Amino acid sequence: MQCADTPMQTQTNITLLQAEADDDSESYFRLLINGSVRYITIAQGIWSTGDMCFGPSLASILPDIPPGDWNDGLVTKHPETGKPYFARATRTSFLGVGNTWHNTFVDYLDLGESRRLRTGIYEVKCSRFEEPVVVKFARFDWEIGYLEGETAAYQLIEGHDIGPRFLGHVTEDGRVIGLLMERITNARHAGPQDLAICQGTLTRLHALGIKHGDVNRFNFLIRDSKAILIDFDTARKCDDFRSLDQEFRGLQEVLESSSSRGGGGHLC
């Protein structure tokens, strides 16, 4: 199973940031250790997901933290003693978002108080901005591809009155892992009565040759008779008119749907 993002729990110098744990396979953790973000893989069958996904518990059961400038660790059972130990503690060049088109960069560790909206999406306070903003980031390197696509989409829609304002890139240890965007306040999710204004926003997106790829009523935020489109991680350039037309024609049906598909319960 996938663990939900874990609220920050601190014991001594170890803070659990995010976890994806499974009793039947390896588990993955993103932690703050001695002021640095580090990634630890834990082999199957050492501890239960309950113990690993609770910050203080994980901090208490981990073997002694290896010294040095490492960011990629592996905990497994020692082949002779059978006790958990760090079999690897190396420095790995993790993948980062390559399209850094905006001129604002904010280090993840400089982000302040946060409130979880959805997996990998938080409302945060940041000294660079007067109002709280929304941060979306890759918890682990295999999620970078989604952020790469979304970052490119925001570059393409910049200035076209389609989505929230893109405010900058989020960095970690020199690589870009996410993005900052405007927090849309006093908004609601779209419904059937908003068809016309949602069509207008989607038309502007399609005019740029972009298919959103996940059109649903939760991905339109309605504020002041305006439809703001969000969640561009599946958006791609598309020159197939029939595919764009199919997405447009399906808009009425998804706005009328009572399905919770795509609904994260948040207004970003």
N, C-alpha and C positions, 0 to 999 in steps of 0.2 A: 504494500500500500504506500501511497505518497503521504508524507507528513505535511500538514499545513505549516505555513511559516510560523515559527515559534516566537512568542514575545520575548524580548531580550531578558535573559536571566543571567545573573552574574554571581560567580563564586570565585574568590581570590582574583586571579588575573585572566580568567577564561570566561568569555561571553558567547553563548550560543546565538548565532544570528539566524541561520536557516538550516533546515534538515530535510532530507528525503530518505526515509528509512524503510526497510523491508525485512521481515523475519526470514524470508526465503532467498535473499540475495544480498549483495554488498549494500551498505548504507553510506550516504554521503552527507557531509556536514561542512558548513561554512561558519567559522568561528573567529572571534577577535581574541588573540592571544598576545599578551604583552604589547598591546597597542597596534598590532599588525593583523590584517585579515589573512587567515590560513584555511586551507581546505584539507579535510581529513576523510579518507575512505576507511570504513571499518568492515572487516571481513564478516561473512555470514556466520551466525551461530555463536558469537561471543557474548553479546548481551541482548536483551529484549528491546523492542522498539520503544516501549514505555520508559525504560531506563535511559535510553539514548536520546529521546526527544524532549526530555525535561532537563533544562540547562544545568541546575545544580547537581543533579544525578550524574549527568555526563561528565561534568568537571571532576567529580569525585572518583569515577571509575576509570578514567583514562590513565594509561601508564604515564610515567614521568615524561614531561614534555622535553623533546630534544632541544639542545641549545643551537644557536646559529641562525643564519638568515635563510630560512626555508619557508615555502608556502604550500607544499604538497606532501602530505603525510599518509602513510598506510599503517593501520593497526591490524595485526593478525596474531594468531597463536604461535608462540615460539616452538620450533620443531623439536626441541629437546625437553623443555620444561612444560610446554603446553599453556604457559601463561601469556596473556596479551602483552604485546610489545610493539614498538614502532619499528617496522621492518624497512620503512622508507621515510626520509625527511629531506627532501631535495627542493631545489628551486626550479620551478617549471614555468615556461613562458606560455601562460594560458592565452587562449584566443580572445581578442577584443573586437569591438565594432570598428570597422575601418573607415566608414564614411563620417568624418568629423567636420561637417560643413559649417556648423555654428561656431561663433567665436567665444562662447562662454563655456568654461569647464569648471566643474565643482567636484572636489574629492568626496567620496562616499563618507569618509570619516569626519568631514566638516558639516554634514547634515545633522540637524538638531532633533528635537522631539518629534516622534513619528506616531502615526495612527494607521494601522493596516486597513486597506480597502479590499484588496484581493491578493492572491498569491503573487508576490513580487511587485506589488503596487501599493504605495504608501502616500498618505498626505504627510508632508514634513514641513518643519520650519527651517529656514536657511537664512543666514545673515545677509546673503546676497540679494534677498527679495523682501519687500515689506510685508507681503501677505503669504500665508502658507501656500505651498506648491505641491504638485503631484510628481513623485519620482517612480519610474518604472525601470527595473533593472534585471539583469540575468543573475539568478542566484548561483548557477553553476555554468561552466563553459559551454555545455551543450545547448543552452538557451540563447547563446549569443546570436545565432542565426535569425531568430525572431526579432531581436532588437535591431539587427542590421537592416532588415526589411522595413521595420517601422521607422527607423531614423531616416532612411531614404525617402519613405513616403512623406514624412513631415517636410523634408526639403522641397519636394515637388509641389506640395499644397501651400507652402508658405505664401502668405499675402492673398490667398484666394477665398477667404471667408468660408472655410470648410470645417476645420477642426479647432481644438484649443491651440493657443500660441505655444510654439516650441521655445523653451527658455534656455536650453543648454544641454551639454553632455555630462554624464556622471562618470568619474574616473575611479580606478582602484589600482594602486601600485603601478601607475603609468599607463594603464590600458583603459579604454572606454568600455564600461559595462552596462550603461543605461542612458536614460534621458530624463530631463525635467520638462514639465509642461504646466501650463496654466491650470489652476484649479477652478472648475466651473461651479459656481455657487448658485443657490436659489433656482435650481433647475429640477426638472422631472423627466422620467423616461417617456418616450413617444407612445402615442396611441393612434387609433384609426382616424381621429379628428385632425391629426397633424400630417396627413398624407401630403398635402400640397407643399408645405414648407420642407418636409423631408425629401420630396421629389426635387425641389429646387437645389438643396445641398448635394444630393446624389448626382444631379445633372452637372453641377460644377466640377465634381470629382471626375465624372466620366469624360467631360470636355478636355480634361488633362490627359486622357488616355490611361486612367487608373481604375482598376476593378478593386473594390473594397474586399470582397471575398468572405465577409461575415456580416452581412446586413441583417440586423434584427432590431426589435424595438428598444432593446437595452443599449444599443450602440448609437442611439440618437438621444441627445440631451436637449430638452426644450426649455428655452429661457427667453422671455420677452418676445414671443412670437417668432423665434428664430430656432432652427434645428442645427445643432452642433454634432458632427459625426466624430466618434472616438474609436479606439482600438484598431490601429492600422497594422498590426503584426502580420496579417495575411494579405495586405494590400500589395498589388503588383501592377507594373505597367502592362497594358493589354491593348492590342490593336485589333482584336476580334470584336467587331461590332455586335455580332449575335450574342456573344457572351455578356457584353455590357448591357445590351437590351434585355437579356434574360434577367439580369440582376435588377434592372430598373422595374421590369414588369412584375417581379416577385415582391416588390416593396409593399404593396397594399396587403397582400396575404400575411406577411410577417408582422405588420402593424396591427392586424386584426387577431393575430394568434394569441391564445392564452398560455402558450408554452413558456416555460421558464428558461428555455435554451438561450444561452448567452447572458443570462442574468446573474450578476455577481452581487446584487444588492447595494451597489455603491454608485454614487454620483461624483465623478472625478473633477 
